[in-house]
Amino acid sequence: MSHILFISGSLRTDSVNTKVLKAMESLLPTGTATTWANINLPLFNEELEADFPTDAETLRQQILAADAIIIATPEYNRAISGALKNALDWASRPYGQNAWAGKKVLVCSASPSGIGGATANYQVKQSLLHLNAIVIGQPEVIIGHTFGLFADDGTVIDETNTTLLQAAVDTILAT
């Protein structure tokens, strides 16, 4: 049985990226264990490492316990969200105890824009590669024009994107 950790790079309650992750969770086979990370963390500051924040340590432990991680990132001003970058940094600490090393990670992005958060998607991958994560390259999950993508029950109404999300889920489970 696999254990998947979901990390939404948005703190917003009605985040389209959280909705994408929930849609992916619904596509997992029965019996797949899932956990959702909380990335509402204090801003990273090396001075706080001596009394490592409990929420940051919880995130580190969730990453260490997961067989694979699926991250969905919004794009703000052509960049990764501050909350997600902060979470990446906390989970790489304390020095020498990088929780990302050797972890399989699939990065997704979704945005109302036409480019679907592609710039942020690549920035997250770049950071994860530096942290020695195993970044899944294909399929690329970059979804643009997200207005009207979800039905009221949260399901994806677009068959093309449903197929893409299923392929991504199948890939992370098979890798």
URMOBEL-V846208 format. One record per residue. N is the residue number from 1. RES is the residue in three letters. PSI is psi in whole degrees, 0 to 359 (none if undefined). Layout:
n=N res=RES psi=PSI
n=N res=RES psi=PSI
This chain:
n=1 res=MET psi=140
n=2 res=SER psi=153
n=3 res=HIS psi=116
n=4 res=ILE psi=132
n=5 res=LEU psi=129
n=6 res=PHE psi=133
n=7 res=ILE psi=115
n=8 res=SER psi=130
n=9 res=GLY psi=4
n=10 res=SER psi=139
n=11 res=LEU psi=355
n=12 res=ARG psi=136
n=13 res=THR psi=317
n=14 res=ASP psi=35
n=15 res=SER psi=132
n=16 res=VAL psi=329
n=17 res=ASN psi=323
n=18 res=THR psi=321
n=19 res=LYS psi=321
n=20 res=VAL psi=316
n=21 res=LEU psi=320
n=22 res=LYS psi=322
n=23 res=ALA psi=319
n=24 res=MET psi=320
n=25 res=GLU psi=322
n=26 res=SER psi=343
n=27 res=LEU psi=354
n=28 res=LEU psi=149
n=29 res=PRO psi=151
n=30 res=THR psi=137
n=31 res=GLY psi=352
n=32 res=THR psi=124
n=33 res=ALA psi=139
n=34 res=THR psi=150
n=35 res=THR psi=147
n=36 res=TRP psi=130
n=37 res=ALA psi=149
n=38 res=ASN psi=118
n=39 res=ILE psi=20
n=40 res=ASN psi=79
n=41 res=LEU psi=159
n=42 res=PRO psi=153
n=43 res=LEU psi=138
n=44 res=PHE psi=135
n=45 res=ASN psi=121
n=46 res=GLU psi=332
n=47 res=GLU psi=338
n=48 res=LEU psi=351
n=49 res=GLU psi=331
n=50 res=ALA psi=327
n=51 res=ASP psi=69
n=52 res=PHE psi=126
n=53 res=PRO psi=136
n=54 res=THR psi=315
n=55 res=ASP psi=325
n=56 res=ALA psi=321
n=57 res=GLU psi=323
n=58 res=THR psi=315
n=59 res=LEU psi=314
n=60 res=ARG psi=315
n=61 res=GLN psi=323
n=62 res=GLN psi=318
n=63 res=ILE psi=314
n=64 res=LEU psi=326
n=65 res=ALA psi=341
n=66 res=ALA psi=145
n=67 res=ASP psi=331
n=68 res=ALA psi=157
n=69 res=ILE psi=137
n=70 res=ILE psi=121
n=71 res=ILE psi=136
n=72 res=ALA psi=124
n=73 res=THR psi=133
n=74 res=PRO psi=173
n=75 res=GLU psi=122
n=76 res=TYR psi=119
n=77 res=ASN psi=43
n=78 res=ARG psi=32
n=79 res=ALA psi=167
n=80 res=ILE psi=150
n=81 res=SER psi=148
n=82 res=GLY psi=322
n=83 res=ALA psi=319
n=84 res=LEU psi=318
n=85 res=LYS psi=320
n=86 res=ASN psi=318
n=87 res=ALA psi=318
n=88 res=LEU psi=316
n=89 res=ASP psi=312
n=90 res=TRP psi=319
n=91 res=ALA psi=346
n=92 res=SER psi=359
n=93 res=ARG psi=167
n=94 res=PRO psi=164
n=95 res=TYR psi=131
n=96 res=GLY psi=358
n=97 res=GLN psi=44
n=98 res=ASN psi=112
n=99 res=ALA psi=340
n=100 res=TRP psi=337
n=101 res=ALA psi=124
n=102 res=GLY psi=3
n=103 res=LYS psi=136
n=104 res=LYS psi=128
n=105 res=VAL psi=131
n=106 res=LEU psi=128
n=107 res=VAL psi=129
n=108 res=CYS psi=158
n=109 res=SER psi=148
n=110 res=ALA psi=141
n=111 res=SER psi=151
n=112 res=PRO psi=342
n=113 res=SER psi=166
n=114 res=GLY psi=334
n=115 res=ILE psi=359
n=116 res=GLY psi=25
n=117 res=GLY psi=23
n=118 res=ALA psi=322
n=119 res=THR psi=314
n=120 res=ALA psi=320
n=121 res=ASN psi=311
n=122 res=TYR psi=327
n=123 res=GLN psi=320
n=124 res=VAL psi=314
n=125 res=LYS psi=319
n=126 res=GLN psi=314
n=127 res=SER psi=316
n=128 res=LEU psi=321
n=129 res=LEU psi=319
n=130 res=HIS psi=328
n=131 res=LEU psi=12
n=132 res=ASN psi=27
n=133 res=ALA psi=159
n=134 res=ILE psi=98
n=135 res=VAL psi=124
n=136 res=ILE psi=121
n=137 res=GLY psi=328
n=138 res=GLN psi=141
n=139 res=PRO psi=151
n=140 res=GLU psi=126
n=141 res=VAL psi=92
n=142 res=ILE psi=109
n=143 res=ILE psi=118
n=144 res=GLY psi=174
n=145 res=HIS psi=57
n=146 res=THR psi=353
n=147 res=PHE psi=128
n=148 res=GLY psi=11
n=149 res=LEU psi=333
n=150 res=PHE psi=141
n=151 res=ALA psi=171
n=152 res=ASP psi=330
n=153 res=ASP psi=3
n=154 res=GLY psi=354
n=155 res=THR psi=151
n=156 res=VAL psi=127
n=157 res=ILE psi=353
n=158 res=ASP psi=118
n=159 res=GLU psi=323
n=160 res=THR psi=314
n=161 res=ASN psi=327
n=162 res=THR psi=317
n=163 res=THR psi=319
n=164 res=LEU psi=314
n=165 res=LEU psi=321
n=166 res=GLN psi=319
n=167 res=ALA psi=321
n=168 res=ALA psi=315
n=169 res=VAL psi=313
n=170 res=ASP psi=321
n=171 res=THR psi=315
n=172 res=ILE psi=327
n=173 res=LEU psi=329
n=174 res=ALA psi=342
n=175 res=THR psi=none
